[in-house]
């Protein structure tokens, strides 16, 4: 281990690396429940299937970044794009689960080619800096909105589209109606308190604490858990059956059959939507990964003398391979998790920490039946809190400059308002181009930005 990972050379010890790996797992283990919960909305069995797919892709991605890049980071299905996958691509656009996996597969393959050929930087520079900074915030609002909806805090309303849920006991609301909302609110505050006190794994502990609270509160509702208790069985291998039947390899066996989509859309719509959605997946994945790599390594003082991430290309390649693997297994885009910085803060400096994290993800595959007991009220609190964390980038946006502030705001606001990440990016890019053209600064617009803008125009004119 010393020769391969250079533990002492980087000023660490094996014990420190092990503790760092455990810390990283604790801070990001929530993705197993949250990601599975989202995909569970697709139908029966998808919770179990995607739980296994999430764990397998996390193991492979984390092992790769540990072995190829020798970095103490971890990978798993990223927040934001998983919501985009389920609620926009599947429910909104009308693609099947297997169709959506094709977009993820293309993202991984394209990401891999861009990394190997060195074109990644050109694509990165094609998106204006203000849009790149705004994307995480927009995704944060998007998934927080999903959290509020899953908790039942925000509900549909005919006159205003959305409104706050009624908790009026005088209007007939019962403890059964109020209890899940209360659990989510308490869970969110619990996570915030634990995070403020710098407790490792605050999100995971918040989910577990909310789950306990949910079952304690449920005891005051006669018969609330009768079906759950009668049906529970600890079956460590049962989820693998759903994984094999519903997820694994579906991208190849069913993914390229777009007959369901074409039954209500034209071939031109399919082509444009296919291109723009694939582009959205790839761009968000790329920006998220690059930002996380820089942030985590900077926190651990691991950047080289030029301020670059060590073994950057290997780390990006690991991400691309993991995303491709995730598509084959049946989950959304895999990315490097910002929570990895918790392990770096614990002293992790080498890929040995990543190997420990991967080992814990492997073990977690056999606890699907226990994880399925966690209610959506608990995972909703995690969604809202992660959304809050993703808003930090807005402080670096120069809001007083309309050429910067307007595109950034549109990118952020249109993601939750339209329930679509790619629409947010599109509004941001197109407004950026228009403002620069009519203020005499058209020459400052990158050539690649014009190409991306043209693709988004085609998306609006031909597909929506």
Protein Blocks (a to p, Z undefined) as FASTA:
>chain_A
ZZmnommmnopafklmmmmmmmmmmmmmmmmmmmmmmmmmnoghjlmmmmmmmmmmmmmm
mmmmmmmnopabdcdddehjlmmmmmmmmmmnopafklmmmmmmmmmmmmmmmmmnopmm
mmmmmpcfklmmmmmmmmmmmmmmmmmmmnomaccdfklopacddfbfknopafklmmmm
mmmmmmmmmmmmmmmnopghklmmmmmmmmmmmmmmmmmpghklmmmmmmpccdfklmmm
mmmmmmnoplmmmmmmcklmmmmpcfklmmmmmmmmmmmmmmmmmmmmmmmmmmmmmmno
pacfkopaehklmmmmmmmmmmmmmmmnopacddddfklmmmmmnopabfklmmmmmmmm
mmmmmmmmmmmmpcfklmmmmmmmmmmmmmmmmmmpcfklmklmmmmmmmmmmmmmnopa
klmmmmmmmmmmmmmmmnopmmmpcfklmmmmmmmmmmmmmmZZ
